[in-house]
Each structure stands twice: as structure tokens, then as C-alpha cells.
């Protein structure tokens, strides 16, 4: 028999409006969206919101699970399962798992890991062992020694969805002011001032030798495997212009208002971090996500390092914009469009039944249920 689930008495967040009604799920797809009555067998949602499942383009959460503390390496399969369950419990139904490619061989804390982790993730995905949809996001580090060799281990068969061009050379982009990086290194890995100075010298040398060929290699790889290419931490108008020449149409975490404005002028969608929005500012002293939202320069939100922040960010944006559909689009329809996922991201008949149910408790969204292809996963 054909499987059917009906979610009734719900507040539906449609692409352009809120409406009271019901959703019919049939064979993993949204079969019908309607107002008014529903069959007695329907699930009574008690007025809760029903929205598309959240789509996450940039999260470091899997890396946090494979290394829960500095120097502590966790079994990858167990880490993948825990990460997958956590995201489902936060309403995320599609994720691009960020993995660094580009290492410094003589540093144990910067060793290669992406190929092995990606293989294990793809195996779990192919075995239908995961609750939500997982895609590969390679964070390609320009300031490294082994970037090109590590990228060469990936082919079209891996179906890499997203590649971000990163450059964490001290004095550039996110760390234009090296004070924030120095504070991080002292607190996170207990480096002394002398060790920080030596480390900076090493990174400056690596960057000077490799930046040009690494940047060209990243752009060429993305084109070869058909991945969407994103920039990372654009700080200046000139950096955005360079991104545009590479065909980049997605900018992760621009650090200044000027860079965000330049992205808009160049047709580049801007991604900002939900923690930045919720905390009221960047922990690195960069531009505030709220300021960009109020200037209508924010297109997509990423949970970055706090998966639960994604749904909370939606509620904050709905307050700022007085517009629930526009806020929800930042974590559903717009990211889906940006990476070519045409089968999800909206409450629309014929699309995948990736859905979430939540209610507001005071000003905080409380997730009740998550469905992927019409199957409840959290």
C-alpha cells in the first residue's frame, strides 16, 4: 500500500506566506498542501510551525566529533553517527560536511585526514546508515604544503558538492588583525609568544611559495569535478573582485561591510554564521551578521560551529525582518538553489518531504520533529 502521512492543524511556512493548513506526505514526497480539513488519521500539530528541513552548507561539527579535544582522535564511524543524529535533532536535513584539505606535514595538529574521513562518510551514506542527506564540502587551504596532492585524491566519483577557497595566512582575511589569532593560539593550543612568532614566520613562508599555484589548483579542481566554488572570509573590495573573476557566486563569512556590499554588486550570495547573529557579533571582531541582515546583505545562514544555532537564527531574522518566509528561505530555499539542489528547500508539492515541526517558546524555537523523505528521524 502507498504510505501516506498527513500533518494537520499546522502553521505552514510557504515561500511567500504563512497559512493554517495541512501537508500530505506520500512516498517520500510532498503530495499536497492545503487549507481546511484533514482526515481523522492526520497528525494534529496543535498549531505548530511546519517548515522545510534546514540545509547546512558549512559546518565544522563533524571535525569536532572526530577530534573532541586537541590531540584526541575519535573513531570516525562513531563520530559520523553522533554528528548525523545531532544535526537531525536540530532540524538539519541536508548538510555539506566541511573537511580541510591542505596540510603542513611537520605539524601533528595539521595532518591530512579528509580522504579517509570522506571515504568512511560516503560508505555510511551508501549503506543508508545515516538519518539525513550528507554531501562533501572541501575546505581548501591555500596556506598549506600538501593541498594539491590531497585534492588529487578526490575525483568526480566522490560527488564533491562544495569547495571553499580559504587562506588563513596571518595578516589576511579573517586574521587581518593578528591579535585575534594570537589570542586563539594562546588559549586553544597554549602557544607561547615565541612559538606564535615562529609559527607566523612559517605560515608566511608557506603562503609566499604556494599561494598562486594553490589558488589556481582549487579553481581548476572545482571546475573539473563540477563542485560549487565559494570564497571564504573576503575582507576587501579587491578580494571580492578576484572571487568574481574565478566565477565564485557564494561568499562564506565576509569580514567587512565593504566586502558584503561588493558581493551584492557582483551577484555573489553572502553566507553568515548563525553564532555571529545570536551572540550579537563576531568572536573574531569581524562585521556583525545582524548589521548585514538589517542592510539586506544577508542571503544564507550557516550554523558554523553550533548546529542548534541555525533554527534560532531563523527566529531572530524573522524578528528583524518581520517576515517568517524570508527568514526561513535563508536556511532552506536559498542554500538549496546555491548548490543546485532543486528537489528540496520549499513546502511545495512534488518536492522531497524533508520537513521540520517547531513551536516558539517565548522567543526561542523548540524543535518537535524532523522528517527526511517523509520518515521521522528525530
ABEGO torsion letter per residue (X at the ends): XBBBBBBBGBBBBBAABBBBEBBBBBGGBBABBBBEBBBAABBBAGGBBBBBBBBBABBAAAAAAABABBGBBBBAAAAAAAAAAAAAAAGBABBBBBBBBEBBAABAAABBAAAAAAAAAAAAAAAGABABBBBBBBBBBABBAAAAAAAAABBAAAGBABBBBBBABBGBEAAABAAAAAAAAAAAAGBBAAAAAAAAAAAAAAAAAAAAAAAAAAAAAAAAAGBBBBBBGBABAAAAAAAAAAGBABBBGBABAAAAAAAAAAGBBBBBBAAAAAAGEBAAGBBBAAAAAAAGABABBBAGABAAAAAAAAAAAAAAAGBAAAAAAAABAAAAAAAGBAABGBBBBGBBBBBBBBBBBEABBBBABBBBGGBBAX
